[in-house]
Amino acid sequence: MNNVIVSIIGTAQDAGVPHPNCFCDHCKAAMEQPERRRFAASLAVVTANQWHLIDATPDFREQLAMVQLKYERIGKLMDSIWLTHAHIGHYPGLMYLGKEAIGAKGTPVFCGTKMKHMLENHAPWKQLVELGNIKPQLVEHEQELELPEQVRIMPVEVPHRNEFSETFGFWIEGPSRKLLYIPDIDRWQDWDRDIYDMAKKADVCLLDGTFHSIEEIERMGRNYKEIPHPVMTETMDRLQRLTSETDIYFTHFNHSNPVLDPDDPFVKLVIERGFRLAREGMEIKL
């Protein structure tokens, strides 16, 4: 393997699809048809001799097996884990590295200042640190780290309901191309960066596609202002002019999002506008 491969191993909002305690059409379809299942959003960055995990989700067991089987890494744990933030879809999988399960030895976990403090000082996570299952490693906004085999990862801080930790997106760069990964953000206008300018620097973007429109949120009986995510329709309007030069994918889909139904007209609209929908099993070569 000469390329750096970003393997998409999860594309759903934190609770996955089917969503717990939900029997909507999307969730029932996922219960009945395994191919409609979606794991919580996560990436594996795979090189010839190493692999790195972006977020340790509640679906950690299945996602670990996906990578190990697909890339012939049987029994080979990830060389590092990178955490975006402390919401339930992004770090609970760390528990499987503990003594009740894998009993890992010194797995580096790259995270921000607040996340590192939480892992080191609050149960049950601090037990993982005390037993040497994980080693939290501090990363900071726009501090690029160079990993072996021509992989560079740089966190970029984004606004997103930071109750317990800061929230990062990541630049992931290989020998040939550069990917921007932002699965969670409040709203583009709340960021001190222009998403258009950021996306223009990327060869590939994987962006927050939690909800497709304000109408979707309102049908759930929720107030749009109380759920801080950019809707896909707005993101497409902002980035429409970039689709000819940047591959722009959506990910982190809520179970209510119509793109989960391959026959929904909105899927066709997204594709016709030049955007793409991430799916489990996809590979992006960098």
Phi and psi in degrees as GROMACS dihedral restraints (atoms count N, CA, C in turn):
[ dihedral_restraints ]
;  ai    aj    ak    al  type     phi  dphi    fc
    3     4     5     6     1   -98.2    20    10
    4     5     6     7     1   -19.2    20    10
    6     7     8     9     1   -91.3    20    10
    7     8     9    10     1   159.2    20    10
    9    10    11    12     1   -89.1    20    10
   10    11    12    13     1   124.8    20    10
   12    13    14    15     1  -111.0    20    10
   13    14    15    16     1   127.8    20    10
   15    16    17    18     1   -96.6    20    10
   16    17    18    19     1   112.3    20    10
   18    19    20    21     1   -99.9    20    10
   19    20    21    22     1   123.7    20    10
   21    22    23    24     1   -85.3    20    10
   22    23    24    25     1   114.0    20    10
   24    25    26    27     1  -115.1    20    10
   25    26    27    28     1     4.9    20    10
   27    28    29    30     1  -167.1    20    10
   28    29    30    31     1   140.1    20    10
   30    31    32    33     1  -136.5    20    10
   31    32    33    34     1     8.3    20    10
   33    34    35    36     1  -102.3    20    10
   34    35    36    37     1   160.7    20    10
   36    37    38    39     1   -60.5    20    10
   37    38    39    40     1   166.5    20    10
   39    40    41    42     1   -43.8    20    10
   40    41    42    43     1   -41.0    20    10
   42    43    44    45     1   -89.0    20    10
   43    44    45    46     1    -0.9    20    10
   45    46    47    48     1    75.0    20    10
   46    47    48    49     1  -179.1    20    10
   48    49    50    51     1  -134.6    20    10
   49    50    51    52     1   119.8    20    10
   51    52    53    54     1   -70.4    20    10
   52    53    54    55     1   146.0    20    10
   54    55    56    57     1   -80.8    20    10
   55    56    57    58     1   142.4    20    10
   57    58    59    60     1   -61.6    20    10
   58    59    60    61     1   139.3    20    10
   60    61    62    63     1    61.0    20    10
   61    62    63    64     1    30.3    20    10
   63    64    65    66     1  -129.4    20    10
   64    65    66    67     1   137.2    20    10
   66    67    68    69     1  -129.9    20    10
   67    68    69    70     1    36.6    20    10
   69    70    71    72     1   -67.5    20    10
   70    71    72    73     1   171.9    20    10
   72    73    74    75     1   -58.2    20    10
   73    74    75    76     1   -40.2    20    10
   75    76    77    78     1   -66.1    20    10
   76    77    78    79     1   -43.4    20    10
   78    79    80    81     1   -70.9    20    10
   79    80    81    82     1   -39.1    20    10
   81    82    83    84     1   -65.0    20    10
   82    83    84    85     1   -39.2    20    10
   84    85    86    87     1   -62.5    20    10
   85    86    87    88     1   -39.2    20    10
   87    88    89    90     1   -69.0    20    10
   88    89    90    91     1   -30.8    20    10
   90    91    92    93     1   -68.6    20    10
   91    92    93    94     1   -35.9    20    10
   93    94    95    96     1   -89.7    20    10
   94    95    96    97     1   -24.6    20    10
   96    97    98    99     1  -127.8    20    10
   97    98    99   100     1   104.4    20    10
   99   100   101   102     1   -54.1    20    10
  100   101   102   103     1   -30.4    20    10
  102   103   104   105     1   -69.6    20    10
  103   104   105   106     1   -13.6    20    10
  105   106   107   108     1   -91.9    20    10
  106   107   108   109     1    -3.9    20    10
  108   109   110   111     1   -66.1    20    10
  109   110   111   112     1   148.5    20    10
  111   112   113   114     1  -134.4    20    10
  112   113   114   115     1   129.8    20    10
  114   115   116   117     1   -86.2    20    10
  115   116   117   118     1   162.7    20    10
  117   118   119   120     1   -61.8    20    10
  118   119   120   121     1   146.5    20    10
  120   121   122   123     1   -56.6    20    10
  121   122   123   124     1   127.7    20    10
  123   124   125   126     1  -164.1    20    10
  124   125   126   127     1   155.8    20    10
  126   127   128   129     1  -130.3    20    10
  127   128   129   130     1   151.8    20    10
  129   130   131   132     1  -118.7    20    10
  130   131   132   133     1   129.4    20    10
  132   133   134   135     1  -102.3    20    10
  133   134   135   136     1   112.6    20    10
  135   136   137   138     1  -115.5    20    10
  136   137   138   139     1   129.8    20    10
  138   139   140   141     1  -121.5    20    10
  139   140   141   142     1  -173.6    20    10
  141   142   143   144     1   -60.2    20    10
  142   143   144   145     1   -38.7    20    10
  144   145   146   147     1  -122.6    20    10
  145   146   147   148     1    -7.1    20    10
  147   148   149   150     1  -134.4    20    10
  148   149   150   151     1   167.4    20    10
  150   151   152   153     1  -152.4    20    10
  151   152   153   154     1   150.0    20    10
  153   154   155   156     1  -130.5    20    10
  154   155   156   157     1   140.6    20    10
  156   157   158   159     1  -105.8    20    10
  157   158   159   160     1   130.3    20    10
  159   160   161   162     1  -101.1    20    10
  160   161   162   163     1   106.7    20    10
  162   163   164   165     1    76.4    20    10
  163   164   165   166     1   135.3    20    10
  165   166   167   168     1  -107.1    20    10
  166   167   168   169     1    94.9    20    10
  168   169   170   171     1   -86.8    20    10
  169   170   171   172     1   172.8    20    10
  171   172   173   174     1   -61.4    20    10
  172   173   174   175     1   -16.9    20    10
  174   175   176   177     1   -96.7    20    10
  175   176   177   178     1    24.9    20    10
  177   178   179   180     1   -52.4    20    10
  178   179   180   181     1   -44.1    20    10
  180   181   182   183     1   -58.7    20    10
  181   182   183   184     1   -50.9    20    10
  183   184   185   186     1   -67.3    20    10
  184   185   186   187     1   -39.4    20    10
  186   187   188   189     1   -69.4    20    10
  187   188   189   190     1   -37.5    20    10
  189   190   191   192     1   -59.9    20    10
  190   191   192   193     1   -46.4    20    10
  192   193   194   195     1   -64.7    20    10
  193   194   195   196     1   -37.7    20    10
  195   196   197   198     1   -56.3    20    10
  196   197   198   199     1   -48.2    20    10
  198   199   200   201     1   -68.0    20    10
  199   200   201   202     1   -47.2    20    10
  201   202   203   204     1   -62.1    20    10
  202   203   204   205     1   -39.3    20    10
  204   205   206   207     1   -74.8    20    10
  205   206   207   208     1   -44.1    20    10
  207   208   209   210     1   -67.3    20    10
  208   209   210   211     1   -37.3    20    10
  210   211   212   213     1  -109.3    20    10
  211   212   213   214     1    18.2    20    10
  213   214   215   216     1    54.0    20    10
  214   215   216   217     1    52.4    20    10
  216   217   218   219     1  -117.4    20    10
  217   218   219   220     1    40.8    20    10
  219   220   221   222     1   -57.4    20    10
  220   221   222   223     1   124.1    20    10
  222   223   224   225     1    77.8    20    10
  223   224   225   226     1     0.3    20    10
  225   226   227   228     1   -98.2    20    10
  226   227   228   229     1   109.3    20    10
  228   229   230   231     1   -72.6    20    10
  229   230   231   232     1   162.9    20    10
  231   232   233   234     1   -60.8    20    10
  232   233   234   235     1   150.1    20    10
  234   235   236   237     1   -80.0    20    10
  235   236   237   238     1   -20.3    20    10
  237   238   239   240     1  -164.2    20    10
  238   239   240   241     1   160.5    20    10
  240   241   242   243     1  -124.5    20    10
  241   242   243   244     1   137.9    20    10
  243   244   245   246     1  -120.6    20    10
  244   245   246   247     1   124.2    20    10
  246   247   248   249     1  -104.3    20    10
  247   248   249   250     1   132.7    20    10
  249   250   251   252     1   -78.2    20    10
  250   251   252   253     1   -44.9    20    10
  252   253   254   255     1  -172.8    20    10
  253   254   255   256     1  -177.1    20    10
  255   256   257   258     1  -105.4    20    10
  256   257   258   259     1    41.9    20    10
  258   259   260   261     1   -96.4    20    10
  259   260   261   262     1   160.5    20    10
  261   262   263   264     1   -63.3    20    10
  262   263   264   265     1   -20.0    20    10
  264   265   266   267     1   -86.9    20    10
  265   266   267   268     1     4.2    20    10
  267   268   269   270     1  -126.2    20    10
  268   269   270   271     1   -12.8    20    10
  270   271   272   273     1  -140.3    20    10
  271   272   273   274     1   -14.8    20    10
  273   274   275   276     1   -59.9    20    10
  274   275   276   277     1   -21.7    20    10
  276   277   278   279     1   -61.5    20    10
  277   278   279   280     1   -15.9    20    10
  279   280   281   282     1   -56.7    20    10
  280   281   282   283     1   -27.9    20    10
  282   283   284   285     1   -58.2    20    10
  283   284   285   286     1   -28.9    20    10
  285   286   287   288     1   -72.5    20    10
  286   287   288   289     1   -10.3    20    10
  288   289   290   291     1   -84.4    20    10
  289   290   291   292     1    -6.4    20    10
  291   292   293   294     1   -80.4    20    10
  292   293   294   295     1  -178.9    20    10
  294   295   296   297     1   -67.4    20    10
  295   296   297   298     1   -23.2    20    10
  297   298   299   300     1   -74.0    20    10
  298   299   300   301     1   -13.3    20    10
  300   301   302   303     1  -130.5    20    10
  301   302   303   304     1   -99.4    20    10
  303   304   305   306     1   -77.2    20    10
  304   305   306   307     1   -34.9    20    10
  306   307   308   309     1    64.1    20    10
  307   308   309   310     1    49.2    20    10
  309   310   311   312     1   -63.2    20    10
  310   311   312   313     1   159.6    20    10
  312   313   314   315     1  -123.1    20    10
  313   314   315   316     1   101.8    20    10
  315   316   317   318     1    70.8    20    10
  316   317   318   319     1    33.6    20    10
  318   319   320   321     1   -66.0    20    10
  319   320   321   322     1   120.6    20    10
  321   322   323   324     1   -67.5    20    10
  322   323   324   325     1   132.4    20    10
  324   325   326   327     1  -121.9    20    10
  325   326   327   328     1   108.8    20    10
  327   328   329   330     1   -87.5    20    10
  328   329   330   331     1   128.1    20    10
  330   331   332   333     1  -159.5    20    10
  331   332   333   334     1   169.5    20    10
  333   334   335   336     1   -78.2    20    10
  334   335   336   337     1   177.4    20    10
  336   337   338   339     1   -58.5    20    10
  337   338   339   340     1   -49.5    20    10
  339   340   341   342     1   -68.9    20    10
  340   341   342   343     1   -38.5    20    10
  342   343   344   345     1   -66.1    20    10
  343   344   345   346     1   -41.0    20    10
  345   346   347   348     1   -62.3    20    10
  346   347   348   349     1   -41.9    20    10
  348   349   350   351     1   -63.0    20    10
  349   350   351   352     1   -41.7    20    10
  351   352   353   354     1   -63.3    20    10
  352   353   354   355     1   -44.5    20    10
  354   355   356   357     1   -64.8    20    10
  355   356   357   358     1   -34.9    20    10
  357   358   359   360     1   -85.1    20    10
  358   359   360   361     1   -16.9    20    10
  360   361   362   363     1  -123.4    20    10
  361   362   363   364     1    -7.5    20    10
  363   364   365   366     1  -124.0    20    10
  364   365   366   367     1   132.9    20    10
  366   367   368   369     1   -70.4    20    10
  367   368   369   370     1   149.8    20    10
  369   370   371   372     1   -86.7    20    10
  370   371   372   373     1    -2.0    20    10
  372   373   374   375     1   -66.5    20    10
  373   374   375   376     1   -34.9    20    10
  375   376   377   378     1   -65.8    20    10
  376   377   378   379     1   -23.9    20    10
  378   379   380   381     1   -65.4    20    10
  379   380   381   382     1   -36.0    20    10
  381   382   383   384     1   -60.9    20    10
  382   383   384   385     1   -37.1    20    10
  384   385   386   387     1   -72.3    20    10
  385   386   387   388     1   -47.2    20    10
  387   388   389   390     1   -63.4    20    10
  388   389   390   391     1   -34.1    20    10
  390   391   392   393     1   -86.8    20    10
  391   392   393   394     1    -1.5    20    10
  393   394   395   396     1    76.4    20    10
  394   395   396   397     1    18.5    20    10
  396   397   398   399     1   -70.9    20    10
  397   398   399   400     1   -38.9    20    10
  399   400   401   402     1  -129.3    20    10
  400   401   402   403     1   155.9    20    10
  402   403   404   405     1  -127.3    20    10
  403   404   405   406     1    98.8    20    10
  405   406   407   408     1   -61.6    20    10
  406   407   408   409     1   133.9    20    10
  408   409   410   411     1  -122.5    20    10
  409   410   411   412     1   127.1    20    10
  411   412   413   414     1   -75.8    20    10
  412   413   414   415     1   130.1    20    10
  414   415   416   417     1  -124.2    20    10
  415   416   417   418     1   155.8    20    10
  417   418   419   420     1  -129.1    20    10
  418   419   420   421     1   160.3    20    10
  420   421   422   423     1   -50.3    20    10
  421   422   423   424     1   124.1    20    10
  423   424   425   426     1    61.7    20    10
  424   425   426   427     1    24.6    20    10
  426   427   428   429     1   -96.7    20    10
  427   428   429   430     1   104.1    20    10
  429   430   431   432     1   -78.1    20    10
  430   431   432   433     1   136.1    20    10
  432   433   434   435     1  -115.1    20    10
  433   434   435   436     1   133.2    20    10
  435   436   437   438     1   -99.4    20    10
  436   437   438   439     1   123.3    20    10
  438   439   440   441     1  -101.7    20    10
  439   440   441   442     1   167.9    20    10
  441   442   443   444     1   -60.1    20    10
  442   443   444   445     1   158.5    20    10
  444   445   446   447     1    63.6    20    10
  445   446   447   448     1    41.8    20    10
  447   448   449   450     1    61.9    20    10
  448   449   450   451     1    41.3    20    10
  450   451   452   453     1  -113.7    20    10
  451   452   453   454     1   130.1    20    10
  453   454   455   456     1  -126.8    20    10
  454   455   456   457     1   132.3    20    10
  456   457   458   459     1  -125.6    20    10
  457   458   459   460     1   131.9    20    10
  459   460   461   462     1  -132.7    20    10
  460   461   462   463     1   120.8    20    10
  462   463   464   465     1   -75.2    20    10
  463   464   465   466     1   145.5    20    10
  465   466   467   468     1  -132.2    20    10
  466   467   468   469     1   123.8    20    10
  468   469   470   471     1   -75.0    20    10
  469   470   471   472     1   137.4    20    10
  471   472   473   474     1  -130.5    20    10
  472   473   474   475     1   154.3    20    10
  474   475   476   477     1   -76.9    20    10
  475   476   477   478     1   129.4    20    10
  477   478   479   480     1  -169.3    20    10
  478   479   480   481     1    87.7    20    10
  480   481   482   483     1    31.6    20    10
  481   482   483   484     1    65.0    20    10
  483   484   485   486     1   -84.0    20    10
  484   485   486   487     1    67.3    20    10
  486   487   488   489     1   -64.9    20    10
  487   488   489   490     1   -39.0    20    10
  489   490   491   492     1  -119.9    20    10
  490   491   492   493     1   -20.4    20    10
  492   493   494   495     1  -157.0    20    10
  493   494   495   496     1   167.4    20    10
  495   496   497   498     1   -70.5    20    10
  496   497   498   499     1   166.8    20    10
  498   499   500   501     1  -122.0    20    10
  499   500   501   502     1   131.7    20    10
  501   502   503   504     1  -114.4    20    10
  502   503   504   505     1   145.2    20    10
  504   505   506   507     1   -99.2    20    10
  505   506   507   508     1   174.1    20    10
  507   508   509   510     1  -135.1    20    10
  508   509   510   511     1   136.6    20    10
  510   511   512   513     1   -86.8    20    10
  511   512   513   514     1   128.7    20    10
  513   514   515   516     1  -122.7    20    10
  514   515   516   517     1   119.2    20    10
  516   517   518   519     1  -122.5    20    10
  517   518   519   520     1   132.5    20    10
  519   520   521   522     1  -108.4    20    10
  520   521   522   523     1  -165.6    20    10
  522   523   524   525     1   -68.6    20    10
  523   524   525   526     1   -20.8    20    10
  525   526   527   528     1  -123.6    20    10
  526   527   528   529     1   -29.9    20    10
  528   529   530   531     1  -140.2    20    10
  529   530   531   532     1   165.2    20    10
  531   532   533   534     1  -129.8    20    10
  532   533   534   535     1   132.0    20    10
  534   535   536   537     1  -118.3    20    10
  535   536   537   538     1   137.6    20    10
  537   538   539   540     1  -107.9    20    10
  538   539   540   541     1   121.8    20    10
  540   541   542   543     1  -116.1    20    10
  541   542   543   544     1   113.7    20    10
  543   544   545   546     1  -133.7    20    10
  544   545   546   547     1    87.7    20    10
  546   547   548   549     1   -78.6    20    10
  547   548   549   550     1   -20.5    20    10
  549   550   551   552     1  -140.8    20    10
  550   551   552   553     1   127.9    20    10
  552   553   554   555     1  -156.8    20    10
  553   554   555   556     1   154.2    20    10
  555   556   557   558     1   -67.6    20    10
  556   557   558   559     1   -79.0    20    10
  558   559   560   561     1  -144.5    20    10
  559   560   561   562     1   148.9    20    10
  561   562   563   564     1   -57.7    20    10
  562   563   564   565     1   -37.0    20    10
  564   565   566   567     1   -71.8    20    10
  565   566   567   568     1   -13.6    20    10
  567   568   569   570     1   -84.0    20    10
  568   569   570   571     1   -11.5    20    10
  570   571   572   573     1   -85.0    20    10
  571   572   573   574     1   148.6    20    10
  573   574   575   576     1   -83.8    20    10
  574   575   576   577     1     9.1    20    10
  576   577   578   579     1  -119.1    20    10
  577   578   579   580     1   156.2    20    10
  579   580   581   582     1   -93.6    20    10
  580   581   582   583     1   120.0    20    10
  582   583   584   585     1   -61.1    20    10
  583   584   585   586     1   -30.5    20    10
  585   586   587   588     1   -62.6    20    10
  586   587   588   589     1   -46.9    20    10
  588   589   590   591     1   -65.0    20    10
  589   590   591   592     1   -38.7    20    10
  591   592   593   594     1   -66.9    20    10
  592   593   594   595     1   -46.6    20    10
  594   595   596   597     1   -65.0    20    10
  595   596   597   598     1   -31.2    20    10
  597   598   599   600     1   -65.0    20    10
  598   599   600   601     1   -25.8    20    10
  600   601   602   603     1   -81.2    20    10
  601   602   603   604     1   -12.0    20    10
  603   604   605   606     1   -98.1    20    10
  604   605   606   607     1   152.1    20    10
  606   607   608   609     1   -85.0    20    10
  607   608   609   610     1   -32.1    20    10
  609   610   611   612     1  -138.9    20    10
  610   611   612   613     1   139.0    20    10
  612   613   614   615     1  -122.3    20    10
  613   614   615   616     1   139.8    20    10
  615   616   617   618     1  -121.9    20    10
  616   617   618   619     1   107.3    20    10
  618   619   620   621     1  -120.3    20    10
  619   620   621   622     1   159.7    20    10
  621   622   623   624     1   -55.6    20    10
  622   623   624   625     1   113.6    20    10
  624   625   626   627     1  -121.7    20    10
  625   626   627   628     1    33.5    20    10
  627   628   629   630     1   -50.5    20    10
  628   629   630   631     1   -51.8    20    10
  630   631   632   633     1  -122.2    20    10
  631   632   633   634     1   146.4    20    10
  633   634   635   636     1   -86.7    20    10
  634   635   636   637     1   -27.4    20    10
  636   637   638   639     1  -161.6    20    10
  637   638   639   640     1   166.0    20    10
  639   640   641   642     1   -63.7    20    10
  640   641   642   643     1   -36.1    20    10
  642   643   644   645     1   -60.5    20    10
  643   644   645   646     1   -38.6    20    10
  645   646   647   648     1   -58.8    20    10
  646   647   648   649     1   -44.2    20    10
  648   649   650   651     1   -65.9    20    10
  649   650   651   652     1   -42.1    20    10
  651   652   653   654     1   -66.2    20    10
  652   653   654   655     1   -33.6    20    10
  654   655   656   657     1   -64.8    20    10
  655   656   657   658     1   -23.9    20    10
  657   658   659   660     1   -80.0    20    10
  658   659   660   661     1    -3.7    20    10
  660   661   662   663     1    78.7    20    10
  661   662   663   664     1    21.7    20    10
  663   664   665   666     1  -111.0    20    10
  664   665   666   667     1   155.4    20    10
  666   667   668   669     1   -88.6    20    10
  667   668   669   670     1   124.1    20    10
  669   670   671   672     1   -53.4    20    10
  670   671   672   673     1   -36.7    20    10
  672   673   674   675     1   -68.5    20    10
  673   674   675   676     1   -18.4    20    10
  675   676   677   678     1   -90.6    20    10
  676   677   678   679     1    -8.0    20    10
  678   679   680   681     1  -120.2    20    10
  679   680   681   682     1    91.7    20    10
  681   682   683   684     1   -79.3    20    10
  682   683   684   685     1    86.0    20    10
  684   685   686   687     1  -139.1    20    10
  685   686   687   688     1   143.1    20    10
  687   688   689   690     1   -71.3    20    10
  688   689   690   691     1   134.5    20    10
  690   691   692   693     1   -81.5    20    10
  691   692   693   694     1   153.4    20    10
  693   694   695   696     1   -60.1    20    10
  694   695   696   697     1   -38.1    20    10
  696   697   698   699     1   -61.2    20    10
  697   698   699   700     1   -39.1    20    10
  699   700   701   702     1   -68.7    20    10
  700   701   702   703     1   -43.9    20    10
  702   703   704   705     1   -61.1    20    10
  703   704   705   706     1   -40.8    20    10
  705   706   707   708     1   -63.7    20    10
  706   707   708   709     1   -39.7    20    10
  708   709   710   711     1   -62.4    20    10
  709   710   711   712     1   -40.4    20    10
  711   712   713   714     1   -68.5    20    10
  712   713   714   715     1   -35.3    20    10
  714   715   716   717     1  -110.0    20    10
  715   716   717   718     1     7.7    20    10
  717   718   719   720     1   -52.1    20    10
  718   719   720   721     1   -41.6    20    10
  720   721   722   723     1   -70.5    20    10
  721   722   723   724     1   -10.3    20    10
  723   724   725   726     1   -94.4    20    10
  724   725   726   727     1    -8.9    20    10
  726   727   728   729     1   -64.6    20    10
  727   728   729   730     1   -20.7    20    10
  729   730   731   732     1   -81.6    20    10
  730   731   732   733     1   -14.2    20    10
  732   733   734   735     1  -121.2    20    10
  733   734   735   736     1   -17.6    20    10
  735   736   737   738     1  -128.6    20    10
  736   737   738   739     1   133.8    20    10
  738   739   740   741     1   -80.0    20    10
  739   740   741   742     1   112.4    20    10
  741   742   743   744     1  -112.5    20    10
  742   743   744   745     1   113.5    20    10
  744   745   746   747     1  -107.5    20    10
  745   746   747   748     1   149.9    20    10
  747   748   749   750     1  -104.3    20    10
  748   749   750   751     1   148.8    20    10
  750   751   752   753     1  -149.1    20    10
  751   752   753   754     1  -176.9    20    10
  753   754   755   756     1    63.9    20    10
  754   755   756   757     1    48.2    20    10
  756   757   758   759     1   -79.0    20    10
  757   758   759   760     1   130.8    20    10
  759   760   761   762     1   -71.4    20    10
  760   761   762   763     1   153.9    20    10
  762   763   764   765     1   -63.6    20    10
  763   764   765   766     1   -15.6    20    10
  765   766   767   768     1   -87.1    20    10
  766   767   768   769     1    -9.2    20    10
  768   769   770   771     1   -70.5    20    10
  769   770   771   772     1   126.6    20    10
  771   772   773   774     1   -63.5    20    10
  772   773   774   775     1   -17.8    20    10
  774   775   776   777     1   -66.5    20    10
  775   776   777   778     1   -12.6    20    10
  777   778   779   780     1   -72.5    20    10
  778   779   780   781     1   -14.9    20    10
  780   781   782   783     1   -99.9    20    10
  781   782   783   784     1   110.1    20    10
  783   784   785   786     1   -60.2    20    10
  784   785   786   787     1   -17.9    20    10
  786   787   788   789     1   -96.8    20    10
  787   788   789   790     1     1.1    20    10
  789   790   791   792     1   -72.0    20    10
  790   791   792   793     1   139.4    20    10
  792   793   794   795     1   -57.3    20    10
  793   794   795   796     1   -26.7    20    10
  795   796   797   798     1   -67.1    20    10
  796   797   798   799     1   -30.2    20    10
  798   799   800   801     1   -60.1    20    10
  799   800   801   802     1   -46.6    20    10
  801   802   803   804     1   -62.6    20    10
  802   803   804   805     1   -39.8    20    10
  804   805   806   807     1   -62.1    20    10
  805   806   807   808     1   -44.9    20    10
  807   808   809   810     1   -59.3    20    10
  808   809   810   811     1   -46.4    20    10
  810   811   812   813     1   -66.3    20    10
  811   812   813   814     1   -42.9    20    10
  813   814   815   816     1   -61.8    20    10
  814   815   816   817     1   -30.9    20    10
  816   817   818   819     1   -81.9    20    10
  817   818   819   820     1    -0.4    20    10
  819   820   821   822     1    93.2    20    10
  820   821   822   823     1     8.4    20    10
  822   823   824   825     1   -97.6    20    10
  823   824   825   826     1   171.3    20    10
  825   826   827   828     1  -134.0    20    10
  826   827   828   829     1   157.2    20    10
  828   829   830   831     1  -115.0    20    10
  829   830   831   832     1   122.6    20    10
  831   832   833   834     1   -68.8    20    10
  832   833   834   835     1   146.7    20    10
  834   835   836   837     1  -141.2    20    10
  835   836   837   838     1   152.0    20    10
  837   838   839   840     1   -61.5    20    10
  838   839   840   841     1   137.1    20    10
  840   841   842   843     1    98.1    20    10
  841   842   843   844     1   -12.3    20    10
  843   844   845   846     1   -68.3    20    10
  844   845   846   847     1   149.3    20    10
  846   847   848   849     1  -124.0    20    10
  847   848   849   850     1   138.1    20    10
  849   850   851   852     1  -122.3    20    10
  850   851   852   853     1   119.3    20    10
  852   853   854   855     1   -89.1    20    10
  853   854   855   856     1   130.2    20    10
